[in-house]
Amino acid sequence: MTVPARPRRAPAAKDHAPARAGRRRGLRVALTVAVAICAAAVAVVAGIGLVRLAGAGQPAKQGGAAGSDAANSAIEGSGKVRPPAKTAALPPLSAAQLAGQRVIYSYTGLTPPADLLRWIRAGKVGGIIFFSSNISSQAQLAAVAAELDRANASPENPMRHYPLLLMTDQEGGLVHRLPGAPYESEKQIGEGPRPAAAAKAAGRGAGQNLTGAGLNVNLAPVLDVYRTPGDFDDQFGRSYSTNPHEVSNLGAAFIKAQQATGVAATAKHFPGLGTAATAQNTDEEPVTLNVPLTTLRSTDEYPYRAAIRAGVKLVMVSWATYPALDPQRPAGLSGTVVNGELRQRLGFTGVTITDALEAGALNAYGTTKHRATMAAGAGMDLILCSAQQPGQGDQARVALSKAYQHGSLDTAAFRAAVQRILALRASLRH
């Protein structure tokens, strides 16, 4: 640091003390600045070292799953806890728009109805589910998806930068909506000569098929561990095995391969329908599965651990009732199951989605509006309205909007659900 030269002529006697004091103050300031700069430099170097050390101890990130980081450390694995992923900030949304992000709509026929397109343009739709009756070919569905995307891009839609969730059930075997891959059922894969390779090929094939049709979410794979030949899962080929380890490995292989194509996977039906008998179908009637808690956790829930570690983006919760967890309500209406068992115990931080809201298992739970608010209150993020009537989704949206405005649904939890959904949408291909 340069010290100013002294003036040639000494100042008057009365000025000597102020001049000396000024010089002392200048030196003190200069020294203080120098010390601060040195301290800052040391802190920066130390900080870089700490970051490097911390990075060296972190497990590798899973690919692209919303909420998968926390899940990796919440259960089996390295045991190193990583900070949760940053939460997406919500854009300014009305109550109706917030509620709409939580609803998956459906319709009849090959052409999206005008009302549905209008609601999309207004930012009141989270996604659409497609059934065989909506599809004549991959090209036709791709054209429909493009039309829906154009509606979603409307300037009046505050959610236009987030792709719609466009989904279907493409499990393979008997359960598929699109022609094409995957061709084999889960049972055929599990019983084949090279099940791991077949599961990977099925996941990749499903993802590529859906991508070609403009879709970005597959409601697959099923992670049920079936028990008896010919039971509910087995008769439709919807379970890989009676061995939970085999179901875990094959389900994870399907999930990873499919999500590598940009299509989100959905693990179904938590905590498991593997003990459902032949005639037990939650789509048609209430189902109660009296499975001991130890069995539920060691067998039925076991594949979900692997799915979470694999980065699965969605989990569909069953409409069956599991007395060992909650004797009063079906799993998808139970906060004990959704928030307690799935989120807190297993560490899932991604998006939860209901099974069909019109299912016969919910006959005792009133109207669409009542079912939707109960499911949301239990912790379900997405409400699946699959009766192929757009009005069903609109009823659910109106009910959620009113419950949000009146405070009967927790405001913070509601907004957190929307943030998880937006994080999922942001992770998908436009």
N, C-alpha and C positions, 0 to 999 in steps of 0.2 A: 504494500500500500504506500503511496506517495505522500510524504508530509509536506504541506505548503511551506514555501520559503518564508523566512522572516522579512518583514518590511525593512528597507534601508534606514529610515529615520525612526528612532524609538518613539513610541507614543508618549503623550503627556503622562505625568506621574499618576494622575487620577484614573488613567486608563489601564495601568499595569495589571491590577488584580482582575478586572473583567477579562482581559486578554488571556491571562494564564488560566483562569477558570474555563474560558471557552475552549482553550487547547485541551485541557484535561477532559472536558466533556466530549470533545471530538474523538480523543483517543479511546475513551470508554465505549462510545458508540461503535467505533471501528472494531474494537476487540469483541464486543458483543455480537456484531454481525458475523465476524470471522468464526467465532465459536458456534453460532447457529448453523452456518453453512457446513462446517465440519460435522456437526451432529446429524444434520439432515443426510449428508452423504453416507455416514455410518449406518443410519437407519435404513436407507435405501438398499445398501449392500446386504445388511442383515435380513431385510424383508425378502430380497430375492433368494437368499439362501434358504429361508424358511419355506418359501413357496416351492422351491425345488425339492426340499426334503419332504414336504407334505405330498407333492405330486408323486414322488417315488413310492410313497406308501399307499397310494390310492389304487383300487382295482380299476381295470379298464372299463370305460363306459359301455353300456349296452347300446345297441343301435336304435336311436330314434324313438323310443317308447315314451309316451307321456307318462310321467310319474315313475318310470322304472328305476331311477337312480336310488330313491329311498328304499324301494322294494329289495334291491340287491343286498343292502346291508341290514334290512329288518329281520331276515331269516337266514337260513343256512348260507354259508359263503365265507368270505374273508373275515367278517366281524368288524371291519373298519367302517365307521359311520360317515357317510358323505353328507354334506349339507343338501337340503331339498332343492329341487330345481326352482328357478325363479318363476313366480306366478305372473302370468300375462295380465297386464292392466286392462280393465274393462273399458271399452269406449262408452260414451254417453248413450244409454239405452233407456227406453221407457219400460214400465213394468210388463207391458204386453210383449215387447221385444225380448226382454230378459227371459220371460216364461217360454217364448217361442223357441229359444235356443235349446231348450230341454225336451222338445217334442220331436219324435220321428213320425212323419205322416205316411199315409198310404192311399192308393186310389185304385179304381177299377179301369180296366181297358188299356189300350196301347198309347193313349194320349193324355198328358197331364191336364187336369181340368183348369179352367180359367181362374177359379177361386184360389187354387193352390199356387199358381204362378203369381197372382196378386199378393198373396201373403208372403211369398218368398221375396218379392220386390220390396215389400214393406219391412223386411227384417224380422219376420215372425215365424221362421221355420228353421229348425236345426238340421233336419235331414229327411230322407225318403227311403222307405224300404220297398223293394220290387219283388213281385211274385211271378210265377210262370205266366199268369194271365196278362201281365204287363209287357211280356217279352215275346217277340216273334223271331228275332235273330239278334246276334251280337251287334250288327250294324244298326238295326232299328233302335236298340237300347242306347247305343252310343250317341245317336241323334237326339234321343230324349234327354240324355245326360247333358249334352251340349245346350239344349234349350233351357234346361233348369239352371245351368251355369250362367247363361246369359241373363236370366231373370235375377239370379243372385248378384250379378254385377251391376244391378241398377244403381244409379247415383243416389236414390232415396233410401238405399239399404245401408245402414251404418256397419253391417257385417260383411260388406261386399268383398273385403280382402281375405275373408276366410272361406275356403271351399265348403260347400254343403257336404254333409255325411250321406253318401249315396251307397246303399247297402243291400245285400241279399243273403240268402242261405245257400252257400255252395259247399256243402260238406263232402260230397262225393257219394257214389252209390245211389240209393233211392232218394236221398235228400239233396236235390240240386234244382236250381231255377234256370240256369243258363245251359245251353248245349255245350258240351266240351268238358275239359278238365276241371276237377279231378274225376277220373272215371271209377276208380275203386272206392268202396266204402271203407270206413275205419276198420271194420272187422276183417275185410279182405286184406287190408294192409298188414294188420297184426298177425294174420295167419299165413302170410306170404313167406317166401324163402329169404327175402332181404327187407325186412320191415322198416329198418331205419332209412335206407335209401328210398324206399317207396313212399314213406311219410314225407321226406324232404321233397321228392318229386311232386307229390300231391299238393303240398303247400305252394311250391313254385308255380305249378300249373294253374292252381286256383287263382293266384295273384295275377298271373299274366292274362288269364281269361277275363277277370274282372277289370283289369286295367284297359284291355282292348275294348270293353264295353263302357268305359268312362266311370266305373265305380271305384270306390276307395275303401270300403269296409266290407269284410266278410264275416258273417255270423257263424264262424267255425274257428277252431275245431271243438267237438264235444269231448269233454274230459271225464265222462262217467266211467266208473270201474264196475262193469256188470258182474253179476254173481251167478245167475242161473241161465243155462241155454234156453232160448226162446222167450226170455223176459222182455220188458219194454225196449231196452236198448238193443238187445241182441237180435230181436226179430226184424229190426230195421237196419241192422249192421252199423249202429251208431256208437260202438265202443271198440277200442283197440284190443282190450284184453281184460281178463279177470285179475291180472297182476298190476297193482298200482305203479310199480316201478316201470313196467313196460308202457303203460298209459302215459306216465310222466315223460319218458324219453321220446316216444313217438309224437306226443302232443307238442313238446318243445321243438322237435325237428320241423314239424309242420308250420308252427308259428314263426320260427326264425326264417324259414325259406319264403314263406308268403310275405312277411313284412319287408324282406329284402327287395321285393318288387314294388314297394310303396303302398301296398294294401294292408290296412290294419286288420289284425286278427282279434277274435272274440272267444274267450274261454267259456264254455257252457257245460253244465248248468250248476253253478255253485250253490251249496256245497256237494252236489252230486246226486244223480238219479239212478245210481247203479243198483239199488235194491228195489226199484219199482217193478212190480209184477206185470205180467202180460197185459192185463186190462187197465193198468194204472197210467193214465195220461192226463197231465195237468191241463192240457188244452181243452179237455172235455169235462173234467170233474175234479173236486178236491181230492188231494192225495196226501196221506200222512205216512211218513217213513219213520218207524220206530227203530232207529239205529242207535246203539250205545255211543256216547260221546267219544270214548276212546277209539271206536271203530271209525266214526266219522272223520276224526282227525288223523288217524294213522293210515286209513285206506282211501276214503272218498275225497278228502281235502288234499291228499298228498300230491296229486298231479298239478294242483294250482300253485304249489310252491315252485315247481320247475317252470311253469308257465310265467310266473312273475319274474323269476330270474332270467327267463328268455326274453323279457321285455314286452309281454303281451299288453296291448293297449286298452282293451275292454274286457270286462267280465260280465257275463249275463248271469243273474241270480235266479234260482229256481222259484216256482210258485208252490212247490210242495211244502208241507209243514214238517219240521224236525223237532219233536218234543224235547230231545236232549239239548237243543239250543234255545228254542222258544216254543212252548206248547200252545201259545195263543194265536200266533199269526203265521201265515206263509213266509218263507224266507225273504222274499222281495218286499214284504211289508214290515219287516222286523229290523229295527235299529240294532238289536242284539247281534243279528247275523251280519248285516251289511257293515255297520260301523265297528262293531266289536270283533266279530270273527274274521271278516275279510280284510278290513282296513287295519285295525289295531293289532290283531294277532298275526296275520300273514303279511302285513305291511304293504298291501296294494294301495297305490296312490293314483292310479289311472282312472279311467271312466267306467262307471257302472251303468248297466242298461237292463231294463226289465225284460222279461219275456212278454208275450203278447198280452196287452192290457185287457183284452176281451175274453181271456181264457176262462173256461168253465170252473177252474179252481178258485176263481174270485167271485163266484155267484153270490156268496154271502156278504160281499163288500160293496154293494150298491152300484151307483152309476159310474160312468167314466170319470166324471169330475171327482167323485169321492175316492175312487181307486188311485187316480193320478196324484192327488194331494197326499194320500196315505203313503204312496211309494216314495214321493219326494221327501216327505217327513222322515221316512226311515233311512234316507241316505242314498236313494237311487238317483243318479244324475240324469240319464236319458229315459224318457217314457215312450215305450214302443207301442204306437197305436196302429195295429196291423189288420184292422177289420176291412181294409180296402175301401174306406169311406173317409174322405178328407174332413168331413164334419166331426168325426171322432177325435182327430188330432186337434181341431179347433176348440172342441169342448174341453179337452185336457189343458190347452193353453190358457183359455179363459179362467179355468179353475185355479191354475197355478198363479196366474197374474193377480187374481183377487186375494188369494191366500198370502201372497207376497206383500201386497198393499195393506192388508188388514193385520199383518203380523202373526197370522196363525202358522206360517212357516218362517223359521228363523232367517233373518235377513242375511247375516254373515254366511251361514251355511248355504243359502240359496245362491249367493254371489260366488261362493267358492266352487259350487257345482258348475256354474256357467264358465268360470275360469278354467276348470279342468277340461270342459268340452272345447273351449277355444284353443287350449294348448294342443288337444288332439287334432282339431281341424287345421291348425297352423302347421302341424307336422306332416300333413298329407299333401299329395300332389294337387296342384290346381288344374 
